[in-house]
Amino acid sequence: MPIEKKSQTLMHWIIYHLNDLFSYKETMLFAVRFKGIYQIAYILSNVYFIAI
């Protein structure tokens, strides 16, 4: 499995489980707190998920 695909899969797994732990509002506050890094990762994982 290519490294890029493995890292995207890992990111999707992390985000999936974070969304289990946090409500939507808390997730968005979490994203803002980390300067949007989480939000960018969430968007990238959605693009990857759609591309499957």
N, CA, C and O atoms as a printed pandas DataFrame, in Angstrom:
     atom_number atom_name residue_name chain_id  residue_number  x_coord  y_coord  z_coord
0              1         N          MET        A               1    0.849   -1.201    0.000
1              2        CA          MET        A               1    0.000    0.000    0.000
2              3         C          MET        A               1    0.884    1.250    0.000
3              4         O          MET        A               1    1.801    1.360    0.814
4              5         N          PRO        A               2    0.612    2.193   -0.910
5              6        CA          PRO        A               2    1.430    3.411   -0.953
6              7         C          PRO        A               2    1.341    4.191    0.355
7              8         O          PRO        A               2    0.317    4.157    1.038
8              9         N          ILE        A               3    2.407    4.886    0.696
9             10        CA          ILE        A               3    2.452    5.667    1.940
10            11         C          ILE        A               3    1.348    6.715    1.960
11            12         O          ILE        A               3    0.707    6.920    2.991
12            13         N          GLU        A               4    1.116    7.392    0.808
13            14        CA          GLU        A               4    0.085    8.429    0.755
14            15         C          GLU        A               4   -1.278    7.852    1.119
15            16         O          GLU        A               4   -2.022    8.438    1.905
16            17         N          LYS        A               5   -1.594    6.703    0.543
17            18        CA          LYS        A               5   -2.897    6.083    0.818
18            19         C          LYS        A               5   -2.995    5.641    2.271
19            20         O          LYS        A               5   -4.046    5.778    2.898
20            21         N          LYS        A               6   -1.901    5.112    2.805
21            22        CA          LYS        A               6   -1.887    4.658    4.199
22            23         C          LYS        A               6   -2.107    5.840    5.141
23            24         O          LYS        A               6   -2.877    5.726    6.095
24            25         N          SER        A               7   -1.449    6.967    4.895
25            26        CA          SER        A               7   -1.611    8.139    5.756
26            27         C          SER        A               7   -3.025    8.700    5.657
27            28         O          SER        A               7   -3.576    9.146    6.663
28            29         N          GLN        A               8   -3.624    8.689    4.466
29            30        CA          GLN        A               8   -5.001    9.158    4.308
30            31         C          GLN        A               8   -5.977    8.247    5.039
31            32         O          GLN        A               8   -6.934    8.716    5.655
32            33         N          THR        A               9   -5.729    6.941    4.967
33            34        CA          THR        A               9   -6.590    5.983    5.665
34            35         C          THR        A               9   -6.486    6.180    7.171
35            36         O          THR        A               9   -7.494    6.150    7.877
36            37         N          LEU        A              10   -5.268    6.382    7.658
37            38        CA          LEU        A              10   -5.048    6.635    9.079
38            39         C          LEU        A              10   -5.751    7.917    9.507
39            40         O          LEU        A              10   -6.396    7.954   10.555
40            41         N          MET        A              11   -5.629    8.971    8.694
41            42        CA          MET        A              11   -6.265   10.239    9.011
42            43         C          MET        A              11   -7.781   10.077    9.061
43            44         O          MET        A              11   -8.441   10.627    9.942
44            45         N          HIS        A              12   -8.330    9.316    8.107
45            46        CA          HIS        A              12   -9.767    9.076    8.086
46            47         C          HIS        A              12  -10.201    8.324    9.347
47            48         O          HIS        A              12  -11.238    8.638    9.930
48            49         N          TRP        A              13   -9.417    7.342    9.762
49            50        CA          TRP        A              13   -9.714    6.570   10.975
50            51         C          TRP        A              13   -9.691    7.469   12.204
51            52         O          TRP        A              13  -10.587    7.401   13.046
52            53         N          ILE        A              14   -8.657    8.318   12.307
53            54        CA          ILE        A              14   -8.541    9.239   13.447
54            55         C          ILE        A              14   -9.745   10.170   13.497
55            56         O          ILE        A              14  -10.354   10.354   14.551
56            57         N          ILE        A              15  -10.084   10.753   12.354
57            58        CA          ILE        A              15  -11.199   11.698   12.296
58            59         C          ILE        A              15  -12.518   11.004   12.609
59            60         O          ILE        A              15  -13.361   11.556   13.316
60            61         N          TYR        A              16  -12.696    9.809   12.091
61            62        CA          TYR        A              16  -13.914    9.037   12.372
62            63         C          TYR        A              16  -14.094    8.839   13.880
63            64         O          TYR        A              16  -15.191    9.010   14.411
64            65         N          HIS        A              17  -13.017    8.481   14.552
65            66        CA          HIS        A              17  -13.101    8.229   15.986
66            67         C          HIS        A              17  -13.184    9.515   16.795
67            68         O          HIS        A              17  -13.832    9.538   17.841
68            69         N          LEU        A              18  -12.545   10.582   16.336
69            70        CA          LEU        A              18  -12.714   11.877   17.002
70            71         C          LEU        A              18  -14.171   12.328   16.934
71            72         O          LEU        A              18  -14.706   12.872   17.900
72            73         N          ASN        A              19  -14.803   12.100   15.793
73            74        CA          ASN        A              19  -16.216   12.481   15.658
74            75         C          ASN        A              19  -17.118   11.646   16.568
75            76         O          ASN        A              19  -18.194   12.101   16.957
76            77         N          ASP        A              20  -16.691   10.432   16.907
77            78        CA          ASP        A              20  -17.426    9.648   17.907
78            79         C          ASP        A              20  -17.301   10.271   19.295
79            80         O          ASP        A              20  -18.237   10.210   20.092
80            81         N          LEU        A              21  -16.143   10.871   19.586
81            82        CA          LEU        A              21  -15.871   11.384   20.928
82            83         C          LEU        A              21  -16.429   12.786   21.158
83            84         O          LEU        A              21  -16.841   13.119   22.269
84            85         N          PHE        A              22  -16.442   13.596   20.118
85            86        CA          PHE        A              22  -16.856   14.988   20.248
86            87         C          PHE        A              22  -18.186   15.230   19.545
87            88         O          PHE        A              22  -18.472   14.626   18.511
88            89         N          SER        A              23  -18.982   16.104   20.107
89            90        CA          SER        A              23  -20.148   16.584   19.369
90            91         C          SER        A              23  -19.661   17.459   18.214
91            92         O          SER        A              23  -18.485   17.821   18.158
92            93         N          TYR        A              24  -20.577   17.801   17.284
93            94        CA          TYR        A              24  -20.198   18.622   16.135
94            95         C          TYR        A              24  -19.636   19.968   16.596
95            96         O          TYR        A              24  -18.606   20.420   16.094
96            97         N          LYS        A              25  -20.314   20.604   17.552
97            98        CA          LYS        A              25  -19.858   21.906   18.043
98            99         C          LYS        A              25  -18.476   21.810   18.662
99           100         O          LYS        A              25  -17.611   22.641   18.388
100          101         N          GLU        A              26  -18.264   20.803   19.494
101          102        CA          GLU        A              26  -16.960   20.616   20.124
102          103         C          GLU        A              26  -15.882   20.325   19.085
103          104         O          GLU        A              26  -14.741   20.767   19.220
104          105         N          THR        A              27  -16.253   19.578   18.047
105          106        CA          THR        A              27  -15.307   19.282   16.974
106          107         C          THR        A              27  -14.873   20.553   16.258
107          108         O          THR        A              27  -13.697   20.719   15.936
108          109         N          MET        A              28  -15.821   21.450   16.009
109          110        CA          MET        A              28  -15.479   22.698   15.335
110          111         C          MET        A              28  -14.621   23.594   16.231
111          112         O          MET        A              28  -13.709   24.258   15.739
112          113         N          LEU        A              29  -14.896   23.622   17.522
113          114        CA          LEU        A              29  -14.053   24.371   18.464
114          115         C          LEU        A              29  -12.646   23.780   18.504
115          116         O          LEU        A              29  -11.654   24.505   18.575
116          117         N          PHE        A              30  -12.581   22.457   18.458
117          118        CA          PHE        A              30  -11.304   21.746   18.410
118          119         C          PHE        A              30  -10.516   22.165   17.161
119          120         O          PHE        A              30   -9.309   22.399   17.231
120          121         N          ALA        A              31  -11.205   22.257   16.027
121          122        CA          ALA        A              31  -10.562   22.664   14.778
122          123         C          ALA        A              31  -10.005   24.072   14.882
123          124         O          ALA        A              31   -8.870   24.332   14.483
124          125         N          VAL        A              32  -10.812   24.982   15.424
125          126        CA          VAL        A              32  -10.361   26.369   15.558
126          127         C          VAL        A              32   -9.171   26.458   16.515
127          128         O          VAL        A              32   -8.223   27.207   16.279
128          129         N          ARG        A              33   -9.237   25.695   17.576
129          130        CA          ARG        A              33   -8.164   25.724   18.581
130          131         C          ARG        A              33   -6.823   25.312   17.978
131          132         O          ARG        A              33   -5.779   25.841   18.358
132          133         N          PHE        A              34   -6.855   24.382   17.051
133          134        CA          PHE        A              34   -5.621   23.932   16.407
134          135         C          PHE        A              34   -5.428   24.585   15.039
135          136         O          PHE        A              34   -4.819   24.011   14.135
136          137         N          LYS        A              35   -5.967   25.806   14.911
137          138        CA          LYS        A              35   -5.751   26.667   13.744
138          139         C          LYS        A              35   -6.186   26.005   12.442
139          140         O          LYS        A              35   -5.551   26.175   11.401
140          141         N          GLY        A              36   -7.289   25.239   12.517
141          142        CA          GLY        A              36   -7.891   24.685   11.320
142          143         C          GLY        A              36   -7.232   23.422   10.782
143          144         O          GLY        A              36   -7.677   22.884    9.768
144          145         N          ILE        A              37   -6.178   22.937   11.443
145          146        CA          ILE        A              37   -5.505   21.729   10.940
146          147         C          ILE        A              37   -6.473   20.550   10.918
147          148         O          ILE        A              37   -6.520   19.788    9.952
148          149         N          TYR        A              38   -7.240   20.413   11.992
149          150        CA          TYR        A              38   -8.231   19.322   12.036
150          151         C          TYR        A              38   -9.266   19.475   10.929
151          152         O          TYR        A              38   -9.635   18.504   10.269
152          153         N          GLN        A              39   -9.734   20.722   10.731
153          154        CA          GLN        A              39  -10.766   20.976    9.721
154          155         C          GLN        A              39  -10.249   20.642    8.322
155          156         O          GLN        A              39  -10.960   20.035    7.521
156          157         N          ILE        A              40   -9.005   21.044    8.031
157          158        CA          ILE        A              40   -8.396   20.719    6.739
158          159         C          ILE        A              40   -8.287   19.198    6.566
159          160         O          ILE        A              40   -8.593   18.661    5.501
160          161         N          ALA        A              41   -7.848   18.517    7.624
161          162        CA          ALA        A              41   -7.743   17.058    7.566
162          163         C          ALA        A              41   -9.107   16.419    7.346
163          164         O          ALA        A              41   -9.227   15.436    6.615
164          165         N          TYR        A              42  -10.131   16.979    7.979
165          166        CA          TYR        A              42  -11.496   16.463    7.815
166          167         C          TYR        A              42  -11.954   16.591    6.365
167          168         O          TYR        A              42  -12.532   15.658    5.809
168          169         N          ILE        A              43  -11.692   17.755    5.749
169          170        CA          ILE        A              43  -12.059   17.973    4.346
170          171         C          ILE        A              43  -11.292   17.003    3.443
171          172         O          ILE        A              43  -11.878   16.394    2.548
172          173         N          LEU        A              44   -9.993   16.859    3.675
173          174        CA          LEU        A              44   -9.183   15.942    2.865
174          175         C          LEU        A              44   -9.681   14.506    2.995
175          176         O          LEU        A              44   -9.721   13.765    2.013
176          177         N          SER        A              45  -10.057   14.121    4.207
177          178        CA          SER        A              45  -10.543   12.753    4.400
178          179         C          SER        A              45  -11.882   12.545    3.698
179          180         O          SER        A              45  -12.152   11.460    3.183
180          181         N          ASN        A              46  -12.723   13.583    3.675
181          182        CA          ASN        A              46  -13.987   13.475    2.947
182          183         C          ASN        A              46  -13.750   13.336    1.451
183          184         O          ASN        A              46  -14.430   12.552    0.788
184          185         N          VAL        A              47  -12.798   14.085    0.913
185          186        CA          VAL        A              47  -12.444   13.967   -0.508
186          187         C          VAL        A              47  -11.943   12.556   -0.791
187          188         O          VAL        A              47  -12.322   11.946   -1.791
188          189         N          TYR        A              48  -11.087   12.037    0.094
189          190        CA          TYR        A              48  -10.559   10.686   -0.059
190          191         C          TYR        A              48  -11.682    9.644    0.025
191          192         O          TYR        A              48  -11.720    8.697   -0.761
192          193         N          PHE        A              49  -12.591    9.831    0.985
193          194        CA          PHE        A              49  -13.700    8.888    1.176
194          195         C          PHE        A              49  -14.600    8.848   -0.058
195          196         O          PHE        A              49  -15.026    7.774   -0.484
196          197         N          ILE        A              50  -14.890   10.021   -0.632
197          198        CA          ILE        A              50  -15.712   10.102   -1.843
198          199         C          ILE        A              50  -14.995    9.429   -3.021
199          200         O          ILE        A              50  -15.634    8.825   -3.882
200          201         N          ALA        A              51  -13.677    9.540   -3.048
201          202        CA          ALA        A              51  -12.897    9.012   -4.170
202          203         C          ALA        A              51  -12.797    7.487   -4.180
203          204         O          ALA        A              51  -12.415    6.897   -5.190
204          205         N          ILE        A              52  -13.135    6.853   -3.067
205          206        CA          ILE        A              52  -13.015    5.379   -3.001
206          207         C          ILE        A              52  -13.979    4.731   -3.991
207          208         O          ILE        A              52  -14.032    3.505   -4.089
